[in-house]
Amino acid sequence: MVWPLVVLVGPVLLEQFLALAVGFVDKWLAGNLFSGAESLAAIGLVAYSLAFLPVLFVAPAAAATALVARSVGSGELAVARRVAAQCFLVTAILSVVAVVAAALGGTRFVAVLGLPAGSSELAVRYLAIVLPALPLMAGIQVGVAVLRGAGNMIAGLITMSVVNLVNAGASFVLVTGSLGTVPLGWEGLAWGTVVGYGCGMLVLVSLFVFRGRGLRPAAEDWVPAAGVVRRIGRVGMPAGIDAVGNAACHLTFLGIVNRLGDVDAAAHAVAITIESLAFLPGSAFQVAAATLSGQFLGARDERRARGSVWLAALAAAGLMSAVGLGFLVAAEPLAEWFTGGAGSQPVVAARAADLVRIVAFAQPSLALLMVLSGGLRGAGATRPPLIVNFLGLTVVRLPLAVLLAWSSIQLPLGFGTLEGFGLGARGAWLAMAADLTARGLAMLLIFRGRSWSRVGG
C-alpha cells in the first residue's frame, strides 16, 4: 500500500503547491507593489471569493473521482467514460448559472463581507474581470478529478504548472507595464489570473484528448443520461452541499474578521496564505486517500481500502505537524515577506505572525480531518464529512469567533448587547483552532467505524 500512495501523492503535492502559488503570487504582488493595508485586505477577500465559487462544482468533481475510480477498479472503462461526459455536462450547466448569479449579485456579495469602502471597491474591480473565467476554473477542476479517478495524477500537475507560471509572469508584466506593455495597476493582477487559467485549460484539454487513459468520451456518452446524472447526484451532492456550506461558513468567518478593520483583515489574509502551506500535504494525501479507497473498494478489497486511508492520514499528520513546528519558528519572516519586507507594514506583519502561531497547534487534527474525509468521500460515504463540517463550523467556530473577537455583540430581535472578549483577529483564530481540533477528533471516531467502507457507489 505504501508505493501506490507515494506514486499518487508526489504529483498531487506539487500540483497543490502550484495551485496555492497562484494566490501566493497575487498576495505577494499586492503586498509589495501597492502601499497600505487596503490592497492586502482586498486580495484576501478576493481569495476567499475565488475559493467559494469553485465549490459549486465540488459535486460533479467528487462524483467523478469516486465513480471513475470504482469503474476503473472493476475494469468498466465504458462506464467511466459515460460518467466523465455526464460530469462535464453538469459542470457546464452549473458554471453558466454561477456566472449569471455572480454578475447580478457580486457587488452586494462583497458589501456583505464587511470590508471598509476602499478595499471593497478594489475587490469588486478585481472580481468583475475574473468572474467570466469561472467556466475555465470549473473545467480544470472536473477534468483533473476525472483523470485522478483513473489514477492519473500528472495531468493536474502539468496544468497547474502552466496556470501558475503564466499567472505569475502575466500579472507582474501587466501590473508594472514591463516589456513595453501598458501598466494596468491593480487590474493587472486580475487579468494575469485570467490569462493563466485560460492557458491551463488549453493544456488540460490537450492532455485529456491525447493522454486520457481510455477516458475520452465517445459521441454517444455526451447524450444526457438521467440514470447517470442521478448517480452523480447521489454520490456528489452531499460533498457539494458540504463544500458550499463550508465556504459559506468561511465567508461568514471572514466577515467577522473584516468588521475589525483593514489591519486585522490584512493580517488575516497574510496568515491564511501562510497557513495554506500546511494544506499541501493534507490536500495531496486527501486526494490519494479518495482515489485508493474508491479503487480498492471497486475491486472489493475492503482491508486495503481502509489501510491505505489510515496510512495516508498518519503520513499527513506527521508532515503537517512538522509544518506547524516551522510556523512557530518562522512566523515573523514569513509574514514580513508578504507585507513588503521588514518595517514596511510592521503592525500587519506582527499580527499575522501571531495568528500563524495559534493555528500551528491544530495541524495534526487538521490532517486527520482532511485525509479521513477524503477517504470516506472516495468510498462514496459523503454524508459523514458533511455532518461533521456543518456542526463544527456552525456550533463551534462561528459563535466562538464572534464571542472572542468582538468587544460587543448586538443580539437579534432586540435582546440587547452581549459583552465579548474583544481579542480581535486573535480571538477569531483561537476559535478556528478549537474547531479544527474538534472536527479532526470527530472524523477519527467515524473512520474507526465499519459502515463507511461498505457504502455502494
C-alpha positions as a Python dict, from the first residue, in 0.01 Angstrom:
ca = {
    (1, 'M'): (0, 0, 0),
    (2, 'V'): (297, 234, 54),
    (3, 'W'): (416, 250, -309),
    (4, 'P'): (73, 328, -463),
    (5, 'L'): (36, 602, -202),
    (6, 'V'): (373, 754, -288),
    (7, 'V'): (301, 742, -661),
    (8, 'L'): (-29, 925, -610),
    (9, 'V'): (88, 1178, -350),
    (10, 'G'): (401, 1313, -521),
    (11, 'P'): (241, 1471, -829),
    (12, 'V'): (-63, 1592, -632),
    (13, 'L'): (161, 1754, -371),
    (14, 'L'): (338, 1951, -643),
    (15, 'E'): (6, 2032, -808),
    (16, 'Q'): (-142, 2165, -483),
    (17, 'F'): (165, 2379, -426),
    (18, 'L'): (129, 2527, -772),
    (19, 'A'): (-243, 2589, -717),
    (20, 'L'): (-163, 2773, -393),
    (21, 'A'): (115, 2961, -567),
    (22, 'V'): (-145, 3135, -784),
    (23, 'G'): (-279, 3304, -471),
    (24, 'F'): (73, 3350, -333),
    (25, 'V'): (172, 3550, -639),
    (26, 'D'): (-127, 3782, -618),
    (27, 'K'): (-82, 3841, -244),
    (28, 'W'): (291, 3899, -275),
    (29, 'L'): (234, 4147, -558),
    (30, 'A'): (-43, 4318, -361),
    (31, 'G'): (181, 4348, -55),
    (32, 'N'): (494, 4455, -239),
    (33, 'L'): (377, 4661, -538),
    (34, 'F'): (95, 4851, -365),
    (35, 'S'): (115, 5051, -44),
    (36, 'G'): (-105, 5031, 264),
    (37, 'A'): (-326, 4758, 409),
    (38, 'E'): (-615, 4816, 165),
    (39, 'S'): (-471, 4608, -118),
    (40, 'L'): (-386, 4316, 110),
    (41, 'A'): (-730, 4325, 269),
    (42, 'A'): (-891, 4334, -77),
    (43, 'I'): (-684, 4048, -217),
    (44, 'G'): (-771, 3844, 92),
    (45, 'L'): (-1141, 3889, 19),
    (46, 'V'): (-1080, 3805, -346),
    (47, 'A'): (-901, 3484, -248),
    (48, 'Y'): (-1197, 3378, -34),
    (49, 'S'): (-1438, 3463, -314),
    (50, 'L'): (-1245, 3263, -573),
    (51, 'A'): (-1227, 2974, -327),
    (52, 'F'): (-1604, 2995, -276),
    (53, 'L'): (-1708, 2993, -642),
    (54, 'P'): (-1538, 2663, -740),
    (55, 'V'): (-1712, 2478, -455),
    (56, 'L'): (-2023, 2497, -671),
    (57, 'F'): (-1854, 2229, -882),
    (58, 'V'): (-1744, 2002, -599),
    (59, 'A'): (-2049, 1778, -651),
    (60, 'P'): (-1958, 1670, -1009),
    (61, 'A'): (-1586, 1667, -923),
    (62, 'A'): (-1631, 1444, -616),
    (63, 'A'): (-1865, 1215, -808),
    (64, 'A'): (-1621, 1200, -1099),
    (65, 'T'): (-1332, 1085, -879),
    (66, 'A'): (-1538, 831, -681),
    (67, 'L'): (-1735, 682, -972),
    (68, 'V'): (-1449, 678, -1222),
    (69, 'A'): (-1222, 518, -961),
    (70, 'R'): (-1478, 244, -895),
    (71, 'S'): (-1536, 184, -1265),
    (72, 'V'): (-1163, 167, -1339),
    (73, 'G'): (-1110, -60, -1039),
    (74, 'S'): (-1372, -302, -1172),
    (75, 'G'): (-1245, -279, -1532),
    (76, 'E'): (-1552, -96, -1671),
    (77, 'L'): (-1394, 177, -1884),
    (78, 'A'): (-1710, 233, -2088),
    (79, 'V'): (-1896, 326, -1769),
    (80, 'A'): (-1609, 555, -1666),
    (81, 'R'): (-1629, 740, -1999),
    (82, 'R'): (-2004, 789, -1967),
    (83, 'V'): (-1964, 920, -1611),
    (84, 'A'): (-1691, 1161, -1723),
    (85, 'A'): (-1903, 1307, -2003),
    (86, 'Q'): (-2208, 1349, -1780),
    (87, 'C'): (-1998, 1519, -1511),
    (88, 'F'): (-1877, 1770, -1772),
    (89, 'L'): (-2235, 1839, -1882),
    (90, 'V'): (-2345, 1902, -1523),
    (91, 'T'): (-2045, 2130, -1474),
    (92, 'A'): (-2125, 2332, -1787),
    (93, 'I'): (-2479, 2400, -1666),
    (94, 'L'): (-2362, 2494, -1315),
    (95, 'S'): (-2094, 2727, -1449),
    (96, 'V'): (-2341, 2925, -1659),
    (97, 'V'): (-2575, 2962, -1361),
    (98, 'A'): (-2285, 3067, -1137),
    (99, 'V'): (-2156, 3335, -1376),
    (100, 'V'): (-2503, 3487, -1417),
    (101, 'A'): (-2564, 3486, -1040),
    (102, 'A'): (-2224, 3641, -973),
    (103, 'A'): (-2281, 3912, -1232),
    (104, 'L'): (-2616, 4005, -1077),
    (105, 'G'): (-2515, 3992, -711),
    (106, 'G'): (-2138, 4029, -700),
    (107, 'T'): (-2126, 4386, -566),
    (108, 'R'): (-2378, 4309, -293),
    (109, 'F'): (-2185, 3994, -207),
    (110, 'V'): (-1865, 4192, -147),
    (111, 'A'): (-2050, 4454, 59),
    (112, 'V'): (-2196, 4190, 291),
    (113, 'L'): (-1845, 4071, 381),
    (114, 'G'): (-1785, 4391, 573),
    (115, 'L'): (-1463, 4543, 440),
    (116, 'P'): (-1422, 4922, 450),
    (117, 'A'): (-1523, 5107, 132),
    (118, 'G'): (-1176, 5146, -21),
    (119, 'S'): (-1072, 4782, -5),
    (120, 'S'): (-1422, 4667, -104),
    (121, 'E'): (-1402, 4878, -421),
    (122, 'L'): (-1069, 4717, -513),
    (123, 'A'): (-1217, 4369, -462),
    (124, 'V'): (-1516, 4447, -686),
    (125, 'R'): (-1288, 4570, -967),
    (126, 'Y'): (-1081, 4251, -949),
    (127, 'L'): (-1379, 4012, -943),
    (128, 'A'): (-1551, 4187, -1235),
    (129, 'I'): (-1257, 4081, -1454),
    (130, 'V'): (-1207, 3729, -1319),
    (131, 'L'): (-1566, 3604, -1287),
    (132, 'P'): (-1623, 3544, -1661),
    (133, 'A'): (-1331, 3297, -1645),
    (134, 'L'): (-1514, 3079, -1391),
    (135, 'P'): (-1605, 2812, -1653),
    (136, 'L'): (-1231, 2769, -1720),
    (137, 'M'): (-1167, 2705, -1349),
    (138, 'A'): (-1461, 2464, -1335),
    (139, 'G'): (-1346, 2273, -1641),
    (140, 'I'): (-997, 2231, -1497),
    (141, 'Q'): (-1137, 2121, -1161),
    (142, 'V'): (-1364, 1848, -1301),
    (143, 'G'): (-1125, 1738, -1577),
    (144, 'V'): (-848, 1679, -1326),
    (145, 'A'): (-1095, 1496, -1096),
    (146, 'V'): (-1190, 1257, -1378),
    (147, 'L'): (-829, 1172, -1455),
    (148, 'R'): (-747, 1133, -1086),
    (149, 'G'): (-1018, 872, -1056),
    (150, 'A'): (-824, 667, -1311),
    (151, 'G'): (-502, 719, -1116),
    (152, 'N'): (-358, 988, -1349),
    (153, 'M'): (-210, 1248, -1117),
    (154, 'I'): (21, 1407, -1373),
    (155, 'A'): (-244, 1599, -1568),
    (156, 'G'): (-326, 1826, -1276),
    (157, 'L'): (42, 1887, -1206),
    (158, 'I'): (113, 1989, -1565),
    (159, 'T'): (-200, 2203, -1586),
    (160, 'M'): (-136, 2393, -1264),
    (161, 'S'): (229, 2441, -1360),
    (162, 'V'): (113, 2627, -1668),
    (163, 'V'): (-154, 2822, -1476),
    (164, 'N'): (94, 2937, -1213),
    (165, 'L'): (384, 3024, -1441),
    (166, 'V'): (163, 3218, -1682),
    (167, 'N'): (-22, 3389, -1396),
    (168, 'A'): (299, 3497, -1223),
    (169, 'G'): (458, 3632, -1536),
    (170, 'A'): (148, 3793, -1684),
    (171, 'S'): (40, 3953, -1354),
    (172, 'F'): (380, 4113, -1294),
    (173, 'V'): (407, 4237, -1651),
    (174, 'L'): (53, 4375, -1659),
    (175, 'V'): (74, 4542, -1317),
    (176, 'T'): (410, 4711, -1378),
    (177, 'G'): (394, 4767, -1755),
    (178, 'S'): (710, 4567, -1820),
    (179, 'L'): (812, 4450, -2167),
    (180, 'G'): (664, 4761, -2325),
    (181, 'T'): (305, 4691, -2212),
    (182, 'V'): (66, 4950, -2070),
    (183, 'P'): (75, 4933, -1686),
    (184, 'L'): (-271, 4827, -1566),
    (185, 'G'): (-201, 4859, -1194),
    (186, 'W'): (-450, 4674, -974),
    (187, 'E'): (-647, 4535, -1269),
    (188, 'G'): (-328, 4372, -1397),
    (189, 'L'): (-347, 4118, -1113),
    (190, 'A'): (-690, 4007, -1230),
    (191, 'W'): (-601, 3988, -1599),
    (192, 'G'): (-291, 3782, -1516),
    (193, 'T'): (-509, 3530, -1336),
    (194, 'V'): (-750, 3507, -1631),
    (195, 'V'): (-467, 3451, -1879),
    (196, 'G'): (-316, 3184, -1653),
    (197, 'Y'): (-636, 2981, -1625),
    (198, 'G'): (-705, 3017, -1998),
    (199, 'C'): (-369, 2865, -2085),
    (200, 'G'): (-418, 2595, -1822),
    (201, 'M'): (-750, 2492, -1975),
    (202, 'L'): (-593, 2457, -2318),
    (203, 'V'): (-325, 2231, -2174),
    (204, 'L'): (-576, 2015, -1984),
    (205, 'V'): (-792, 1964, -2294),
    (206, 'S'): (-485, 1851, -2486),
    (207, 'L'): (-383, 1612, -2210),
    (208, 'F'): (-734, 1475, -2178),
    (209, 'V'): (-764, 1411, -2552),
    (210, 'F'): (-422, 1259, -2612),
    (211, 'R'): (-334, 1103, -2273),
    (212, 'G'): (-672, 1027, -2122),
    (213, 'R'): (-607, 658, -2046),
    (214, 'G'): (-914, 544, -2235),
    (215, 'L'): (-1139, 806, -2070),
    (216, 'R'): (-1203, 1023, -2376),
    (217, 'P'): (-1582, 1005, -2413),
    (218, 'A'): (-1741, 895, -2739),
    (219, 'A'): (-2015, 1100, -2905),
    (220, 'E'): (-2294, 893, -2750),
    (221, 'D'): (-2152, 949, -2400),
    (222, 'W'): (-2243, 1318, -2425),
    (223, 'V'): (-2615, 1245, -2464),
    (224, 'P'): (-2780, 1337, -2131),
    (225, 'A'): (-2844, 1017, -1933),
    (226, 'A'): (-3084, 1059, -1642),
    (227, 'G'): (-2966, 745, -1464),
    (228, 'V'): (-2601, 851, -1466),
    (229, 'V'): (-2690, 1205, -1359),
    (230, 'R'): (-2891, 1067, -1067),
    (231, 'R'): (-2591, 856, -967),
    (232, 'I'): (-2366, 1160, -988),
    (233, 'G'): (-2611, 1349, -768),
    (234, 'R'): (-2639, 1069, -514),
    (235, 'V'): (-2261, 1043, -470),
    (236, 'G'): (-2161, 1404, -531),
    (237, 'M'): (-2443, 1609, -383),
    (238, 'P'): (-2352, 1555, -14),
    (239, 'A'): (-1994, 1656, -93),
    (240, 'G'): (-2123, 1957, -288),
    (241, 'I'): (-2351, 2065, -4),
    (242, 'D'): (-2063, 2013, 235),
    (243, 'A'): (-1834, 2232, 24),
    (244, 'V'): (-2092, 2508, -24),
    (245, 'G'): (-2178, 2506, 346),
    (246, 'N'): (-1808, 2513, 435),
    (247, 'A'): (-1747, 2804, 200),
    (248, 'A'): (-2047, 2997, 333),
    (249, 'C'): (-1925, 2948, 689),
    (250, 'H'): (-1572, 3053, 595),
    (251, 'L'): (-1707, 3363, 425),
    (252, 'T'): (-1908, 3439, 738),
    (253, 'F'): (-1588, 3394, 938),
    (254, 'L'): (-1415, 3636, 700),
    (255, 'G'): (-1696, 3885, 756),
    (256, 'I'): (-1640, 3859, 1132),
    (257, 'V'): (-1272, 3947, 1085),
    (258, 'N'): (-1331, 4214, 820),
    (259, 'R'): (-1550, 4410, 1058),
    (260, 'L'): (-1245, 4456, 1280),
    (261, 'G'): (-1088, 4690, 1019),
    (262, 'D'): (-832, 4682, 738),
    (263, 'V'): (-533, 4595, 960),
    (264, 'D'): (-693, 4283, 1108),
    (265, 'A'): (-834, 4190, 766),
    (266, 'A'): (-491, 4227, 605),
    (267, 'A'): (-324, 4026, 884),
    (268, 'H'): (-587, 3755, 840),
    (269, 'A'): (-524, 3744, 463),
    (270, 'V'): (-148, 3708, 513),
    (271, 'A'): (-186, 3445, 787),
    (272, 'I'): (-431, 3238, 580),
    (273, 'T'): (-183, 3241, 292),
    (274, 'I'): (98, 3121, 518),
    (275, 'E'): (-123, 2857, 679),
    (276, 'S'): (-217, 2726, 335),
    (277, 'L'): (137, 2582, 317),
    (278, 'A'): (23, 2324, 573),
    (279, 'F'): (-265, 2228, 344),
    (280, 'L'): (-19, 2096, 83),
    (281, 'P'): (46, 1753, 237),
    (282, 'G'): (-311, 1736, 366),
    (283, 'S'): (-459, 1802, 23),
    (284, 'A'): (-224, 1563, -153),
    (285, 'F'): (-289, 1276, 87),
    (286, 'Q'): (-660, 1356, 84),
    (287, 'V'): (-672, 1306, -293),
    (288, 'A'): (-464, 989, -269),
    (289, 'A'): (-691, 851, 5),
    (290, 'A'): (-1001, 922, -205),
    (291, 'T'): (-856, 755, -514),
    (292, 'L'): (-720, 446, -336),
    (293, 'S'): (-1027, 386, -121),
    (294, 'G'): (-1250, 410, -430),
    (295, 'Q'): (-1034, 180, -641),
    (296, 'F'): (-980, -82, -369),
    (297, 'L'): (-1349, -90, -283),
    (298, 'G'): (-1427, -115, -653),
    (299, 'A'): (-1204, -425, -652),
    (300, 'R'): (-1387, -543, -334),
    (301, 'D'): (-1075, -523, -117),
    (302, 'E'): (-1202, -354, 199),
    (303, 'R'): (-889, -425, 403),
    (304, 'R'): (-658, -243, 161),
    (305, 'A'): (-908, 42, 125),
    (306, 'R'): (-908, 107, 499),
    (307, 'G'): (-533, 53, 532),
    (308, 'S'): (-447, 295, 253),
    (309, 'V'): (-660, 571, 406),
    (310, 'W'): (-512, 517, 752),
    (311, 'L'): (-156, 519, 615),
    (312, 'A'): (-228, 843, 427),
    (313, 'A'): (-371, 1004, 742),
    (314, 'L'): (-68, 913, 953),
    (315, 'A'): (175, 1041, 690),
    (316, 'A'): (-15, 1368, 652),
    (317, 'A'): (-35, 1417, 1029),
    (318, 'G'): (342, 1375, 1058),
    (319, 'L'): (420, 1617, 776),
    (320, 'M'): (167, 1879, 886),
    (321, 'S'): (295, 1862, 1244),
    (322, 'A'): (642, 1940, 1107),
    (323, 'V'): (499, 2233, 911),
    (324, 'G'): (328, 2355, 1229),
    (325, 'L'): (662, 2349, 1406),
    (326, 'G'): (806, 2553, 1121),
    (327, 'F'): (527, 2807, 1169),
    (328, 'L'): (627, 2855, 1533),
    (329, 'V'): (988, 2918, 1434),
    (330, 'A'): (949, 3127, 1118),
    (331, 'A'): (619, 3314, 1161),
    (332, 'E'): (775, 3663, 1161),
    (333, 'P'): (993, 3639, 846),
    (334, 'L'): (712, 3472, 655),
    (335, 'A'): (469, 3750, 748),
    (336, 'E'): (721, 4021, 662),
    (337, 'W'): (784, 3865, 319),
    (338, 'F'): (418, 3909, 227),
    (339, 'T'): (398, 4264, 357),
    (340, 'G'): (686, 4419, 165),
    (341, 'G'): (979, 4336, 390),
    (342, 'A'): (1079, 4417, 746),
    (343, 'G'): (945, 4754, 860),
    (344, 'S'): (714, 4804, 563),
    (345, 'Q'): (387, 4718, 742),
    (346, 'P'): (506, 4619, 1093),
    (347, 'V'): (163, 4610, 1261),
    (348, 'V'): (12, 4386, 995),
    (349, 'A'): (317, 4157, 992),
    (350, 'A'): (328, 4120, 1372),
    (351, 'R'): (-42, 4046, 1394),
    (352, 'A'): (-25, 3791, 1109),
    (353, 'A'): (267, 3613, 1277),
    (354, 'D'): (65, 3585, 1599),
    (355, 'L'): (-224, 3426, 1410),
    (356, 'V'): (3, 3173, 1239),
    (357, 'R'): (140, 3060, 1576),
    (358, 'I'): (-211, 2995, 1705),
    (359, 'V'): (-311, 2764, 1421),
    (360, 'A'): (23, 2578, 1428),
    (361, 'F'): (-104, 2367, 1719),
    (362, 'A'): (-410, 2249, 1524),
    (363, 'Q'): (-218, 2096, 1232),
    (364, 'P'): (-234, 1727, 1343),
    (365, 'S'): (-611, 1746, 1385),
    (366, 'L'): (-647, 1926, 1052),
    (367, 'A'): (-452, 1644, 883),
    (368, 'L'): (-689, 1381, 1022),
    (369, 'L'): (-989, 1587, 920),
    (370, 'M'): (-872, 1636, 561),
    (371, 'V'): (-742, 1288, 482),
    (372, 'L'): (-1009, 1081, 657),
    (373, 'S'): (-1279, 1295, 493),
    (374, 'G'): (-1116, 1227, 156),
    (375, 'G'): (-1109, 853, 220),
    (376, 'L'): (-1476, 848, 311),
    (377, 'R'): (-1574, 1053, 7),
    (378, 'G'): (-1372, 829, -223),
    (379, 'A'): (-1570, 535, -86),
    (380, 'G'): (-1896, 716, -160),
    (381, 'A'): (-1966, 788, 208),
    (382, 'T'): (-2008, 1163, 160),
    (383, 'R'): (-2264, 1230, 434),
    (384, 'P'): (-2045, 1190, 749),
    (385, 'P'): (-1799, 1466, 644),
    (386, 'L'): (-2096, 1688, 561),
    (387, 'I'): (-2243, 1649, 910),
    (388, 'V'): (-1912, 1690, 1093),
    (389, 'N'): (-1812, 2002, 898),
    (390, 'F'): (-2153, 2167, 932),
    (391, 'L'): (-2170, 2114, 1308),
    (392, 'G'): (-1808, 2214, 1369),
    (393, 'L'): (-1836, 2539, 1179),
    (394, 'T'): (-2182, 2648, 1293),
    (395, 'V'): (-2170, 2527, 1654),
    (396, 'V'): (-1803, 2583, 1741),
    (397, 'R'): (-1616, 2818, 1508),
    (398, 'L'): (-1859, 3097, 1419),
    (399, 'P'): (-2024, 3157, 1760),
    (400, 'L'): (-1690, 3131, 1940),
    (401, 'A'): (-1522, 3364, 1688),
    (402, 'V'): (-1784, 3635, 1744),
    (403, 'L'): (-1760, 3598, 2121),
    (404, 'L'): (-1379, 3610, 2132),
    (405, 'A'): (-1313, 3864, 1853),
    (406, 'W'): (-1568, 4138, 1911),
    (407, 'S'): (-1593, 4369, 2211),
    (408, 'S'): (-1973, 4378, 2198),
    (409, 'I'): (-2232, 4168, 2017),
    (410, 'Q'): (-2568, 4306, 1915),
    (411, 'L'): (-2820, 4031, 1984),
    (412, 'P'): (-3106, 3976, 1735),
    (413, 'L'): (-3472, 4060, 1797),
    (414, 'G'): (-3389, 4344, 2031),
    (415, 'F'): (-3247, 4129, 2311),
    (416, 'G'): (-2976, 4384, 2384),
    (417, 'T'): (-2599, 4365, 2369),
    (418, 'L'): (-2368, 4088, 2486),
    (419, 'E'): (-2020, 4179, 2602),
    (420, 'G'): (-1745, 3996, 2410),
    (421, 'F'): (-1376, 3941, 2486),
    (422, 'G'): (-1253, 4191, 2225),
    (423, 'L'): (-946, 3989, 2122),
    (424, 'G'): (-975, 4092, 1757),
    (425, 'A'): (-842, 3860, 1487),
    (426, 'R'): (-653, 3665, 1754),
    (427, 'G'): (-982, 3562, 1913),
    (428, 'A'): (-1122, 3453, 1576),
    (429, 'W'): (-818, 3233, 1514),
    (430, 'L'): (-843, 3077, 1860),
    (431, 'A'): (-1196, 2977, 1762),
    (432, 'M'): (-1062, 2835, 1433),
    (433, 'A'): (-806, 2622, 1616),
    (434, 'A'): (-1072, 2488, 1854),
    (435, 'D'): (-1300, 2400, 1561),
    (436, 'L'): (-1028, 2218, 1365),
    (437, 'T'): (-933, 2014, 1671),
    (438, 'A'): (-1292, 1913, 1741),
    (439, 'R'): (-1365, 1814, 1380),
    (440, 'G'): (-1043, 1615, 1343),
    (441, 'L'): (-1124, 1407, 1650),
    (442, 'A'): (-1484, 1354, 1534),
    (443, 'M'): (-1367, 1232, 1193),
    (444, 'L'): (-1127, 989, 1359),
    (445, 'L'): (-1414, 834, 1556),
    (446, 'I'): (-1622, 795, 1240),
    (447, 'F'): (-1334, 639, 1047),
    (448, 'R'): (-1285, 377, 1318),
    (449, 'G'): (-1638, 252, 1249),
    (450, 'R'): (-1706, -9, 980),
    (451, 'S'): (-2004, 126, 788),
    (452, 'W'): (-1826, 376, 559),
    (453, 'S'): (-1618, 109, 379),
    (454, 'R'): (-1932, -82, 286),
    (455, 'V'): (-2110, 205, 108),
    (456, 'G'): (-2203, 139, -255),
    (457, 'G'): (-2123, 388, -531),
}
